[in-house]
Amino acid sequence: MNRLFAWITKNLYMINSMILLLYVLNQFLSNDYLGYMIGVFTVLLFLLSFPGSNKLFKMLSSSFLALGAASFIYSGLSFKEIPELITSTLPILTMLLVLPLMTSVVQAGRYDRRLNEIIKGNVKTLGDLYVRSSFTTFALSTFLNISALSLSQDVLAKNMKEVERKIKNSFISQVTLKGLALALVWSPMEIIVALTVDATGISYLSYLPWLLLCAVFMITLDGLLGKKLFGTVSYESAAVLEAEALSLNRPFKSMIKLFFSFATFLGLVVGIGSLLDINFILSVSLIIPPFVFIWAILMKRWRSFKIIGVKIWKERANHMQNFIVLFVSLAFFSNSLSKTSFHTVINQLFLTLNEQPVLILLCIQIFILLMGLVGFHAIATIGILLEVVNPIYSIINPLSIGIVIITGALATLTVGVYGVTVTMTSMTTKQNPYRITLQNMPFALAFGFTGVILGFLLL
């Protein structure tokens, strides 16, 4: 028995891939029998994944299961309907399964190295370095997601060895977390963005200009404030670079190529999604594999991509237990809840506030921030919110609600004491996570408030 469990744990990526591939296939076949069997397989996948998930996700999952079970019993559903209630979040898991391929092709093309050369270039003050580091982390995070965080932090830590520890830690924990959050707020490969787009029924292209505006405004504002805050501190890189390495021509050319590739990817996602009439998350998931394969070939990095890609993909796909238990239980909770009269109660509650839409937007923003501060995962928070706010789409523009949810959820990346990003930064800088939260709280509040303003303007 132990050997069987060990084999399953080692090869969980095969089981994940098989179930999710069947799900994608059935999106085009629409076979009810196959759909039900996929639900049964998902139950088994959940049971296999639960023991390997960490304590936080077990607690979140158990909470969703308990609330879902209460709703399930109250609504009088049959146990044979359970497989039909847990597959609605499989598109998200499918997207998580293929995302590592994008990370792999960027690393295979050595774009990460080129962009980090910008950080190593000659600057005279930490204020100048702040602006450069913010832009570089922003660019890297657009493609590498959280992987860019450790990459940028490691480079900065090595190059700031001579800087006073307190200043260095404050610098790194601010510039990298903010750059990450602002890059992900508009990225189609960010789960929170994709989930909100599908849940609100508003096209990604409708969100894009407003989310980009928010990101550009905040990164400009933060850059000016960061330059002023650290501008008086002189800086000399600890890295010894060759003269030709100091030229920024090569990394900037790489950055242009990178954003051109991203624009092509974005066009394909929107075009294919419209052509096949599929939701946004599924469209992103279908485009990533062929896109990265062709990209690797065009860069003449196919061999490097195979070596790097297979290793990264297998490792990530084999450690999806946290997300599996979270999203399967979230689907059970959401779908069971939708069968009750709870929506009517919530609808009446929000209707009493229909004359004060700004108050509703502020309540959403504050709720997300508070849940992030107490350790609730942002995806779990918006999973609840999107189910609860659905009834008020008739009185408030869903685009406004979506923007507030996205900006609020991404803002928690900079202040979530128990979140992955703050924890990673705490380990890199060896400082108390509460200190990181305190340093970034003004930014998180400003970021969220900007989202509320945009949401209000679009009402």
Backbone hydrogen bonds, N-H to C=O, Kabsch-Sander energy under -0.5 kcal/mol:
donor,donor_aa,acceptor,acceptor_aa,energy
5,F,1,M,-2.4
6,A,2,N,-2.3
7,W,3,R,-2.3
8,I,4,L,-2.4
9,T,5,F,-2.5
10,K,6,A,-2.1
11,N,7,W,-1.9
12,L,9,T,-0.8
14,M,11,N,-1.2
15,I,11,N,-1.0
16,N,12,L,-2.8
17,S,13,Y,-2.4
18,M,14,M,-2.1
19,I,15,I,-2.2
20,L,16,N,-2.5
21,L,17,S,-2.3
22,L,18,M,-2.1
23,Y,19,I,-1.9
24,V,20,L,-2.3
25,L,21,L,-2.4
26,N,22,L,-2.2
27,Q,23,Y,-0.9
27,Q,24,V,-0.8
28,F,24,V,-0.5
28,F,25,L,-1.2
29,L,25,L,-1.5
30,S,26,N,-2.7
32,D,30,S,-0.6
35,G,31,N,-2.5
36,Y,32,D,-2.1
37,M,33,Y,-2.2
38,I,34,L,-2.3
39,G,35,G,-1.5
40,V,36,Y,-1.9
41,F,37,M,-2.7
42,T,38,I,-2.0
43,V,39,G,-1.7
44,L,40,V,-1.8
45,L,41,F,-2.4
46,F,42,T,-2.3
47,L,43,V,-2.2
48,L,44,L,-2.1
49,S,45,L,-1.9
50,F,46,F,-2.3
52,G,49,S,-0.8
53,S,49,S,-0.6
53,S,50,F,-1.3
58,K,54,N,-2.1
59,M,55,K,-2.2
60,L,56,L,-2.4
61,S,57,F,-2.7
62,S,58,K,-2.5
63,S,59,M,-2.1
64,F,60,L,-2.3
65,L,61,S,-2.6
66,A,62,S,-2.4
67,L,63,S,-2.6
68,G,64,F,-2.8
69,A,65,L,-2.8
70,A,66,A,-2.1
71,S,67,L,-2.1
72,F,68,G,-2.7
73,I,69,A,-2.6
74,Y,70,A,-2.3
75,S,71,S,-2.2
76,G,73,I,-0.9
77,L,72,F,-1.7
81,E,78,S,-2.0
82,I,79,F,-1.6
84,E,81,E,-0.9
85,L,81,E,-0.7
85,L,82,I,-1.8
86,I,82,I,-0.6
90,L,87,T,-1.5
92,I,89,T,-0.7
93,L,89,T,-1.5
94,T,90,L,-2.4
95,M,91,P,-2.0
96,L,92,I,-2.2
97,L,93,L,-1.7
98,V,94,T,-1.4
99,L,95,M,-1.7
101,L,98,V,-1.6
102,M,98,V,-0.6
102,M,99,L,-1.3
103,T,99,L,-1.3
104,S,100,P,-2.3
105,V,101,L,-2.0
106,V,102,M,-1.7
107,Q,103,T,-1.9
108,A,104,S,-2.7
109,G,105,V,-1.8
110,R,107,Q,-1.2
111,Y,106,V,-1.9
112,D,106,V,-0.7
114,R,110,R,-1.9
115,L,111,Y,-2.6
116,N,112,D,-1.7
117,E,113,R,-0.9
117,E,114,R,-0.6
118,I,114,R,-0.5
118,I,115,L,-1.1
119,I,115,L,-0.6
120,K,116,N,-1.2
121,G,117,E,-0.7
121,G,118,I,-0.8
126,L,230,F,-0.6
126,L,233,V,-2.7
127,G,230,F,-0.9
129,L,125,T,-1.8
130,Y,126,L,-2.2
131,V,127,G,-1.6
132,R,128,D,-2.0
133,S,129,L,-3.0
134,S,130,Y,-2.5
135,F,131,V,-2.0
136,T,132,R,-2.2
137,T,133,S,-2.8
138,F,134,S,-2.1
139,A,135,F,-2.3
140,L,136,T,-2.7
141,S,137,T,-2.6
142,T,138,F,-1.3
143,F,139,A,-0.6
143,F,140,L,-1.1
144,L,140,L,-3.2
145,N,141,S,-1.7
147,S,144,L,-1.7
148,A,145,N,-1.6
149,L,146,I,-1.3
150,S,146,I,-1.0
151,L,147,S,-1.4
152,S,148,A,-2.7
153,Q,149,L,-2.5
154,D,150,S,-2.3
155,V,151,L,-1.9
156,L,152,S,-2.4
157,A,153,Q,-2.5
158,K,154,D,-2.0
159,N,155,V,-1.9
160,M,156,L,-1.3
161,K,158,K,-0.7
163,V,160,M,-1.3
168,K,164,E,-2.8
169,N,165,R,-2.8
170,S,166,K,-1.9
171,F,167,I,-2.6
172,I,168,K,-2.7
173,S,169,N,-2.4
174,Q,170,S,-1.3
175,V,171,F,-2.6
176,T,172,I,-1.7
178,K,174,Q,-2.0
179,G,175,V,-1.8
180,L,176,T,-2.1
181,A,177,L,-2.2
182,L,178,K,-2.3
183,A,179,G,-1.5
184,L,180,L,-2.2
185,V,181,A,-1.2
186,W,183,A,-0.8
190,E,187,S,-1.5
191,I,189,M,-0.5
194,A,190,E,-2.6
195,L,191,I,-3.1
196,T,192,I,-1.9
197,V,193,V,-2.5
198,D,194,A,-2.1
199,A,195,L,-2.2
200,T,196,T,-2.4
201,G,197,V,-1.1
202,I,197,V,-0.7
206,S,203,S,-0.9
207,Y,203,S,-1.2
208,L,204,Y,-2.7
210,W,207,Y,-0.6
211,L,207,Y,-2.5
212,L,208,L,-2.8
213,L,209,P,-2.1
214,C,210,W,-2.2
215,A,211,L,-2.4
216,V,212,L,-3.1
217,F,213,L,-2.5
218,M,214,C,-2.5
219,I,215,A,-2.6
220,T,216,V,-2.0
221,L,217,F,-2.5
222,D,218,M,-2.9
223,G,219,I,-1.9
224,L,220,T,-2.2
225,L,221,L,-2.3
226,G,222,D,-3.0
227,K,223,G,-2.4
228,K,224,L,-1.8
229,L,225,L,-2.6
230,F,226,G,-2.5
231,G,227,K,-0.8
233,V,230,F,-1.5
234,S,232,T,-0.7
235,Y,124,K,-2.4
238,A,159,N,-1.2
241,L,239,A,-0.7
245,A,242,E,-0.7
246,L,242,E,-0.7
246,L,243,A,-1.0
247,S,244,E,-0.9
252,F,248,L,-2.1
253,K,249,N,-2.2
254,S,250,R,-2.1
255,M,251,P,-2.0
256,I,252,F,-2.0
257,K,253,K,-2.1
258,L,254,S,-2.3
259,F,255,M,-2.4
260,F,256,I,-2.0
261,S,257,K,-2.3
262,F,258,L,-2.0
263,A,259,F,-2.3
264,T,260,F,-2.1
265,F,261,S,-2.4
266,L,262,F,-2.7
267,G,263,A,-2.3
268,L,264,T,-2.2
269,V,265,F,-2.4
270,V,266,L,-2.2
271,G,267,G,-2.6
272,I,268,L,-3.1
273,G,269,V,-2.0
274,S,270,V,-2.0
275,L,271,G,-2.4
276,L,272,I,-2.8
277,D,273,G,-0.8
278,I,273,G,-1.6
283,S,279,N,-2.1
284,V,280,F,-2.3
285,S,281,I,-2.2
286,L,282,L,-2.2
287,I,283,S,-1.8
288,I,284,V,-2.0
291,F,287,I,-2.2
292,V,288,I,-2.7
293,F,289,P,-1.9
294,I,290,P,-2.3
295,W,291,F,-2.5
296,A,292,V,-2.5
297,I,293,F,-1.8
298,L,294,I,-2.6
299,M,295,W,-2.0
300,K,297,I,-1.1
301,R,296,A,-3.0
305,F,301,R,-2.8
306,K,302,W,-2.4
307,I,303,R,-1.9
308,I,304,S,-3.0
309,G,305,F,-3.4
310,V,306,K,-1.7
311,K,307,I,-1.1
312,I,308,I,-2.6
313,W,309,G,-3.1
314,K,310,V,-2.4
315,E,311,K,-1.9
316,R,312,I,-2.7
317,A,313,W,-3.1
318,N,314,K,-1.5
319,H,316,R,-1.4
320,M,317,A,-0.6
324,I,320,M,-2.6
325,V,321,Q,-2.5
326,L,322,N,-1.7
327,F,323,F,-2.8
328,V,324,I,-2.2
329,S,325,V,-1.3
330,L,326,L,-2.1
331,A,327,F,-2.1
332,F,328,V,-1.9
333,F,329,S,-2.4
334,S,330,L,-2.9
335,N,331,A,-2.6
336,S,332,F,-1.9
337,L,333,F,-2.5
338,S,334,S,-1.8
339,K,336,S,-1.0
340,T,337,L,-1.7
344,T,341,S,-0.7
345,V,341,S,-1.3
346,I,342,F,-2.4
347,N,343,H,-2.7
348,Q,344,T,-2.1
349,L,345,V,-1.9
350,F,346,I,-2.6
351,L,347,N,-2.3
352,T,348,Q,-1.2
353,L,350,F,-1.5
354,N,351,L,-1.3
356,Q,353,L,-2.2
360,I,356,Q,-1.4
361,L,357,P,-2.3
362,L,358,V,-2.6
363,C,359,L,-2.4
364,I,360,I,-2.2
365,Q,361,L,-2.2
366,I,362,L,-2.8
367,F,363,C,-2.5
368,I,364,I,-2.1
369,L,365,Q,-2.1
370,L,366,I,-2.8
371,M,367,F,-2.3
372,G,368,I,-2.0
373,L,369,L,-2.0
374,V,370,L,-1.5
375,G,372,G,-1.0
376,F,371,M,-2.8
381,T,377,H,-2.3
382,I,378,A,-2.5
383,G,379,I,-1.7
384,I,380,A,-1.6
385,L,381,T,-2.4
386,L,382,I,-3.0
387,E,383,G,-0.8
388,V,384,I,-2.0
389,V,385,L,-3.3
392,I,389,V,-1.9
393,Y,390,N,-1.5
394,S,391,P,-0.6
395,I,392,I,-1.4
396,I,392,I,-2.3
400,S,397,N,-0.9
401,I,397,N,-1.6
402,G,398,P,-2.8
403,I,399,L,-2.3
404,V,400,S,-2.1
405,I,401,I,-2.4
406,I,402,G,-2.7
407,T,403,I,-2.6
408,G,404,V,-2.2
409,A,405,I,-2.6
410,L,406,I,-2.4
411,A,407,T,-1.8
412,T,408,G,-1.0
413,L,410,L,-1.2
414,T,411,A,-1.6
415,V,412,T,-0.6
416,G,412,T,-2.5
417,V,415,V,-1.1
419,G,416,G,-1.8
423,T,419,G,-2.0
424,M,420,V,-2.7
425,T,421,T,-2.1
426,S,422,V,-2.5
427,M,423,T,-2.0
428,T,424,M,-2.1
429,T,425,T,-2.7
430,K,426,S,-1.3
431,Q,426,S,-1.1
435,R,432,N,-1.0
436,I,432,N,-1.4
437,T,433,P,-2.2
438,L,434,Y,-2.2
439,Q,435,R,-2.3
440,N,436,I,-2.0
441,M,437,T,-1.1
444,A,440,N,-2.4
445,L,441,M,-2.6
446,A,442,P,-2.2
447,F,443,F,-3.1
448,G,444,A,-2.4
449,F,445,L,-2.6
450,T,446,A,-2.2
451,G,447,F,-1.6
452,V,448,G,-1.8
453,I,449,F,-2.3
454,L,450,T,-2.4
455,G,451,G,-2.5
456,F,452,V,-2.6
457,L,453,I,-2.3
458,L,454,L,-1.2
459,L,456,F,-1.3
